[in-house]
């Protein structure tokens, strides 16, 4: 008779940090594989400040334990654009009105 293989459910990784996503996949009995966006190669470095924005297979899918779950990340947006060398290019919006009803100069 054949042996039954253990089946695991793929966790939902969207919005998790990289370490949390890796731990969730390992806890489910699966192997995490982080990939670069637009590439099938594993990421060389770990970006702990990035959040998971996609995964394959989809969340709650069932697969054989020990299978790989691929996920890719996006930066959190906490870092200023351009590496922190200046302010925002976006306008800050209108200033609040003074108690007299006119904008202050």
MIBA-878829 format. One record per atom (N, C-alpha, C, O): residue in three letters; x, y, z. Coordinates in steps of 0.02 Angstrom, whole numbers, padded with zeros to 5 digits, always signed. Layout:
<rs>
ALAXYZ...
</rs>
This chain:
<rs>
UNK+00042-00059+00000UNK+00000+00000+00000UNK+00044+00062+00000UNK+00100+00061+00025UNK+00018+00116-00029UNK+00056+00178-00032UNK+00052+00217+00033UNK+00004+00212+00070UNK+00103+00256+00045UNK+00104+00298+00104UNK+00066+00362+00089UNK+00069+00389+00034UNK+00029+00386+00138UNK-00005+00450+00130UNK+00043+00506+00147UNK+00077+00504+00198UNK+00046+00555+00104UNK+00089+00613+00117UNK+00049+00666+00153UNK-00011+00676+00140UNK+00081+00699+00199UNK+00049+00751+00238UNK+00034+00811+00193UNK+00075+00831+00152UNK-00025+00839+00202UNK-00047+00897+00163UNK-00046+00958+00208UNK-00067+00955+00266UNK-00022+01015+00181UNK-00018+01077+00220UNK-00057+01131+00184UNK-00065+01130+00123UNK-00083+01179+00223UNK-00118+01236+00194UNK-00070+01295+00190UNK-00035+01310+00238UNK-00070+01328+00132UNK-00026+01386+00121UNK-00053+01445+00161UNK-00111+01464+00153UNK-00011+01477+00204UNK-00035+01535+00242UNK-00041+01597+00198UNK-00010+01602+00146UNK-00081+01644+00221UNK-00088+01708+00187UNK-00031+01753+00209UNK-00026+01770+00268UNK+00013+01772+00163UNK+00073+01810+00180UNK+00068+01884+00165UNK+00112+01923+00184UNK+00016+01905+00130UNK+00010+01975+00109UNK+00013+02023+00168UNK-00025+02015+00217UNK+00057+02072+00164UNK+00064+02122+00215UNK+00111+02104+00272UNK+00123+02146+00316UNK+00138+02044+00272UNK+00184+02024+00325UNK+00255+02047+00309UNK+00272+02056+00250UNK+00295+02057+00360UNK+00366+02071+00349UNK+00401+02007+00326UNK+00373+01953+00332UNK+00461+02014+00299UNK+00497+01956+00273UNK+00509+01903+00327UNK+00494+01844+00315UNK+00534+01921+00387UNK+00544+01869+00438UNK+00478+01836+00460UNK+00476+01775+00471UNK+00425+01875+00466UNK+00361+01847+00486UNK+00333+01800+00432UNK+00305+01748+00448UNK+00342+01818+00368UNK+00319+01775+00314UNK+00357+01709+00313UNK+00328+01656+00304UNK+00423+01713+00321UNK+00463+01652+00323UNK+00443+01607+00380UNK+00437+01546+00372UNK+00431+01637+00439UNK+00409+01597+00497UNK+00341+01565+00486UNK+00330+01508+00505UNK+00294+01602+00455UNK+00227+01575+00443UNK+00231+01516+00395UNK+00196+01466+00405UNK+00272+01521+00344UNK+00279+01466+00295UNK+00311+01405+00329UNK+00288+01349+00320UNK+00363+01416+00369UNK+00395+01361+00404UNK+00348+01328+00454UNK+00348+01267+00461UNK+00309+01368+00489UNK+00262+01341+00538UNK+00208+01297+00505UNK+00182+01251+00536UNK+00193+01312+00442UNK+00143+01273+00405UNK+00173+01208+00378UNK+00137+01166+00350UNK+00238+01198+00386UNK+00270+01137+00361UNK+00293+01143+00288UNK+00301+01092+00254UNK+00301+01205+00265UNK+00322+01218+00196UNK+00389+01254+00196UNK+00413+01275+00248UNK+00418+01262+00137UNK+00482+01296+00130UNK+00473+01364+00097UNK+00444+01368+00043UNK+00499+01419+00129UNK+00493+01485+00099UNK+00545+01495+00044UNK+00602+01473+00050UNK+00525+01529-00009UNK+00571+01548-00062UNK+00554+01619-00084UNK+00504+01630-00118UNK+00596+01665-00064UNK+00585+01735-00081UNK+00617+01749-00149UNK+00674+01730-00160UNK+00580+01781-00193UNK+00605+01796-00260UNK+00602+01871-00272UNK+00562+01907-00242UNK+00646+01895-00316UNK+00646+01965-00334UNK+00589+01977-00383UNK+00571+01933-00422UNK+00560+02037-00380UNK+00507+02053-00427UNK+00533+02050-00498UNK+00586+02076-00513UNK+00495+02018-00542UNK+00515+02013-00611UNK+00571+01964-00624UNK+00601+01966-00677UNK+00585+01921-00576UNK+00640+01873-00584UNK+00621+01808-00551UNK+00581+01807-00504UNK+00648+01753-00575UNK+00637+01689-00544UNK+00695+01668-00499UNK+00696+01612-00473UNK+00743+01712-00490UNK+00802+01697-00449UNK+00789+01717-00377UNK+00758+01768-00365UNK+00813+01678-00329UNK+00805+01697-00259UNK+00842+01761-00243UNK+00894+01776-00273UNK+00815+01800-00198UNK+00848+01862-00177UNK+00912+01846-00140UNK+00916+01798-00102UNK+00962+01885-00153UNK+01026+01874-00119UNK+01024+01899-00047UNK+01048+01865-00002UNK+00996+01958-00037UNK+00995+01986+00031UNK+00925+01985+00060UNK+00876+01976+00024UNK+00923+01995+00124UNK+00858+01997+00159UNK+00842+02069+00175UNK+00881+02103+00208UNK+00785+02093+00152UNK+00763+02160+00169UNK+00709+02153+00223UNK+00651+02140+00207UNK+00729+02162+00286UNK+00682+02153+00340UNK+00629+02207+00343UNK+00577+02198+00374UNK+00641+02264+00310UNK+00592+02318+00310UNK+00541+02313+00255UNK+00498+02356+00248UNK+00544+02260+00214UNK+00497+02253+00158UNK+00437+02212+00180UNK+00440+02172+00226UNK+00380+02223+00145UNK+00319+02186+00159UNK+00300+02143+00099UNK+00312+02162+00041UNK+00272+02086+00112UNK+00252+02039+00059UNK+00194+02069+00021UNK+00144+02090+00050UNK+00200+02071-00046UNK+00146+02098-00088UNK+00118+02046-00136UNK+00070+02060-00171UNK+00147+01986-00138UNK+00121+01933-00181UNK+00151+01866-00163UNK+00205+01862-00133UNK+00115+01812-00182UNK+00139+01745-00166UNK+00112+01695-00216UNK+00062+01707-00249UNK+00147+01639-00220UNK+00126+01583-00263UNK+00146+01519-00228UNK+00205+01511-00213UNK+00102+01474-00214UNK+00031+01471-00231UNK-00011+01518-00188UNK+00013+01546-00139UNK-00073+01526-00208UNK-00118+01573-00175UNK-00131+01552-00102UNK-00121+01494-00085UNK-00153+01600-00060UNK-00166+01584+00010UNK-00221+01530+00016UNK-00267+01527-00024UNK-00214+01488+00066UNK-00261+01435+00085UNK-00263+01378+00035UNK-00306+01334+00041UNK-00218+01377-00014UNK-00213+01319-00059UNK-00184+01261-00020UNK-00149+01272+00030UNK-00197+01201-00041UNK-00171+01142-00007UNK-00117+01112-00050UNK-00124+01106-00111UNK-00061+01094-00018UNK-00006+01064-00054UNK+00031+01015-00008UNK+00021+01015+00052UNK+00072+00973-00038UNK+00110+00924+00000UNK+00159+00959+00046UNK+00193+01006+00025UNK+00163+00937+00108UNK+00210+00966+00156UNK+00281+00961+00128UNK+00300+00911+00098UNK+00319+01014+00138UNK+00387+01017+00113UNK+00391+01053+00046UNK+00446+01065+00021UNK+00334+01072+00018UNK+00333+01109-00046UNK+00355+01181-00035UNK+00357+01206+00021UNK+00372+01214-00090UNK+00397+01283-00086UNK+00341+01333-00097UNK+00297+01324-00139UNK+00343+01386-00056UNK+00298+01442-00064UNK+00341+01502-00084UNK+00384+01524-00045UNK+00330+01528-00144UNK+00368+01586-00168UNK+00331+01649-00149UNK+00270+01652-00152UNK+00368+01700-00128UNK+00337+01765-00114UNK+00385+01820-00133UNK+00446+01810-00134UNK+00357+01878-00148UNK+00398+01936-00167UNK+00373+01995-00127UNK+00317+01996-00102UNK+00418+02045-00120UNK+00406+02099-00073UNK+00411+02167-00107UNK+00437+02175-00162UNK+00385+02217-00071UNK+00391+02287-00091UNK+00414+02326-00030UNK+00399+02307+00026UNK+00451+02381-00041UNK+00472+02421+00016UNK+00412+02450+00053UNK+00359+02459+00023UNK+00420+02464+00117UNK+00365+02488+00158UNK+00345+02560+00143UNK+00290+02580+00161UNK+00389+02598+00112UNK+00373+02668+00098UNK+00395+02714+00155UNK+00384+02775+00151UNK+00426+02687+00207UNK+00450+02728+00262UNK+00511+02769+00242UNK+00524+02823+00270UNK+00549+02744+00193UNK+00609+02780+00171UNK+00589+02838+00127UNK+00544+02831+00086UNK+00621+02896+00135UNK+00605+02952+00092UNK+00626+02938+00020UNK+00676+02904+00009UNK+00589+02965-00030UNK+00608+02954-00099UNK+00675+02986-00114UNK+00691+03039-00087UNK+00713+02956-00158UNK+00778+02983-00178UNK+00832+02973-00127UNK+00884+03006-00131UNK+00823+02930-00079UNK+00875+02916-00031UNK+00881+02967+00025UNK+00932+02969+00059UNK+00831+03009+00034UNK+00832+03057+00089UNK+00873+03119+00076UNK+00899+03148+00123UNK+00879+03139+00012UNK+00920+03197-00004UNK+00878+03260-00015UNK+00900+03305-00050UNK+00819+03263+00012UNK+00779+03323+00002UNK+00708+03312+00025UNK+00690+03258+00047UNK+00668+03364+00019UNK+00599+03361+00040UNK+00554+03332-00014UNK+00577+03310-00067UNK+00491+03333+00001UNK+00441+03307-00044UNK+00428+03356-00101UNK+00429+03416-00090UNK+00416+03330-00160UNK+00398+03373-00217UNK+00324+03388-00218UNK+00302+03431-00256UNK+00285+03354-00177UNK+00213+03364-00176UNK+00196+03426-00134UNK+00227+03438-00082UNK+00147+03465-00157UNK+00127+03523-00116UNK+00094+03500-00052UNK+00064+03447-00049UNK+00101+03539-00001UNK+00074+03522+00064UNK+00000+03540+00071UNK-00031+03523+00122UNK-00029+03573+00023UNK-00099+03591+00026UNK-00108+03661+00056UNK-00060+03693+00076UNK-00171+03684+00058UNK-00183+03752+00083UNK-00170+03756+00158UNK-00180+03708+00195UNK-00147+03814+00178UNK-00136+03825+00249UNK-00202+03841+00283UNK-00249+03864+00250UNK-00207+03829+00348UNK-00270+03843+00382UNK-00286+03918+00383UNK-00241+03960+00381UNK-00350+03932+00385UNK-00371+04002+00388UNK-00359+04032+00456UNK-00361+03997+00507UNK-00347+04096+00458UNK-00340+04131+00522UNK-00410+04142+00551UNK-00460+04134+00515UNK-00414+04161+00614UNK-00480+04171+00644UNK-00521+04226+00608UNK-00583+04227+00614UNK-00489+04271+00572UNK-00525+04324+00536UNK-00554+04299+00470UNK-00591+04336+00438UNK-00538+04240+00449UNK-00567+04212+00388UNK-00525+04221+00327UNK-00546+04201+00272UNK-00465+04250+00333UNK-00422+04257+00275UNK-00358+04217+00285UNK-00339+04203+00342UNK-00327+04198+00232UNK-00265+04159+00238UNK-00209+04204+00263UNK-00202+04262+00241UNK-00168+04178+00308UNK-00110+04217+00331UNK-00057+04220+00276UNK-00052+04176+00234UNK-00018+04273+00277UNK+00034+04281+00226UNK+00098+04246+00246UNK+00147+04248+00209
</rs>
